[in-house]
Amino acid sequence: MIDKPQPRHKSIVALALTSAAGCTDIVGYLSLYHTFTAHMTGNSVHLGNYLFDRNFEEAKLAGTVLIAFICGSLLGRGLIEMAARKKIRSVATWTLAIEAALLAIVATNFFHLSLDARDLLQYQTPLALMAAAMGMQTATITRVGPLTVHTTFVTGMINKLGQLISQALFDTYDVAVATPGSGERSVLHRKQTLLKAMFMFSIWCAYVAGAVAGTWLHVRWQLRALYAPVGLLCGAIAADQIFPLSIEEEKDQAER
């Protein structure tokens, strides 16, 4: 089976959103009690550790971030479900605008945080807003052509990259042992697999690049470094007005 090519504009936006997530994650980590707002695997491990140690204050903070991420994801999927039923074509504008607003609130230091304080209570609200923003983004784009993508965490993307590289190696073997004139399909399949692998690798690179940029900006701007991902989100919103980004997600919802 030959896969349809992935939309170029959506691929570019997915990479930009991944960079925004990498930047958001590191700025939150460096500014707000070394807590990740996009990396829920790490927060889940911390929650288990804190519960075992009966450190309920730390556990409450980790739990708040996890719940906020889930709520953001639920809201995002709910909006996409509604868009699928109402046949709204640019629902990503809604979800990305909410995400940008949440990050902008934290970037302005609306809550007047003292970033070197030890009182965990003051970190809960800004961390919850950032985690909810990441949950919204996770729900907004989940498909790029035939690929399932996640723009706020890259563990699954790295696993998929390994699978694609393995498949490409087997395709290479099939080409090598094919009889003359019978290996064209394997050659085409290998080309498609390598293109997918390159995109998965690009997702990882975009996340790392966002983290590098976020670290550099944090040194200079502290929480105001979050204006950088807000800018990327505004670009994604503009793209959604021209090329609706969540059509595949709406189709998935409508077919269930």
Beta strands, then each sheet from edge to edge (+ up, - down):
strand 1: 143-144
strand 2: 147-148
sheet 1: 1+ 2-
end
